[in-house]
Amino acid sequence: MAILYLTDGTRQEIVKPDGFSLTELHELVGGYIEMITLGFTTTGERLAFIIDEEGKLKEKQVNTFATALWHSRFTAPVNDVIVGDALLVTIEHEGQDDEKVS
């Protein structure tokens, strides 16, 4: 399950058992994708935000909740913000070069 955090403060749960296609990720965040790693879950899966790589250039609104969640994962201060809608996903290793984003 993934969670889409919208800049208006709402969120939507999205279930994609087979993972997301690149096209679906583009559509969800509104542009080219960038991945911001948040660390690992207790089961060894990587947590990450998928965001619009050009969100700041497009002057998208700050995503307050996604930014706060990102900052909470680090002990040192982070002097940056997440803008635009942000999709929280788990990244599972399926093989040497394959990863599944869900």
Solvent accessible surface area in square Angstrom, and as a share of the most:
residue,aa,sasa,rsa
1,M,120,0.54
2,A,1,0.00
3,I,26,0.13
4,L,10,0.05
5,Y,13,0.05
6,L,33,0.16
7,T,35,0.21
8,D,104,0.54
9,G,63,0.61
10,T,72,0.42
11,R,138,0.50
12,Q,90,0.40
13,E,110,0.50
14,I,34,0.17
15,V,103,0.59
16,K,60,0.25
17,P,104,0.65
18,D,133,0.69
19,G,11,0.11
20,F,24,0.10
21,S,56,0.36
22,L,109,0.54
23,T,86,0.50
24,E,56,0.25
25,L,8,0.04
26,H,51,0.23
27,E,129,0.58
28,L,47,0.23
29,V,3,0.02
30,G,43,0.41
31,G,16,0.15
32,Y,132,0.50
33,I,52,0.26
34,E,72,0.32
35,M,81,0.36
36,I,25,0.13
37,T,60,0.35
38,L,7,0.04
39,G,22,0.21
40,F,131,0.55
41,T,40,0.24
42,T,146,0.85
43,T,112,0.65
44,G,51,0.49
45,E,52,0.23
46,R,51,0.19
47,L,33,0.17
48,A,0,0.00
49,F,0,0.00
50,I,3,0.01
51,I,15,0.08
52,D,3,0.01
53,E,98,0.44
54,E,59,0.27
55,G,0,0.00
56,K,104,0.44
57,L,149,0.74
58,K,95,0.40
59,E,155,0.69
60,K,59,0.25
61,Q,119,0.53
62,V,67,0.39
63,N,1,0.01
64,T,104,0.61
65,F,102,0.42
66,A,0,0.00
67,T,13,0.07
68,A,57,0.44
69,L,48,0.24
70,W,28,0.10
71,H,60,0.27
72,S,82,0.53
73,R,99,0.36
74,F,92,0.38
75,T,152,0.88
76,A,64,0.50
77,P,119,0.75
78,V,38,0.22
79,N,152,0.78
80,D,62,0.32
81,V,58,0.33
82,I,1,0.01
83,V,12,0.07
84,G,4,0.03
85,D,39,0.20
86,A,0,0.00
87,L,0,0.00
88,L,25,0.13
89,V,1,0.01
90,T,26,0.15
91,I,6,0.03
92,E,51,0.23
93,H,137,0.61
94,E,111,0.50
95,G,39,0.37
96,Q,173,0.77
97,D,131,0.68
98,D,88,0.46
99,E,78,0.35
100,K,48,0.20
101,V,28,0.16
102,S,9,0.06
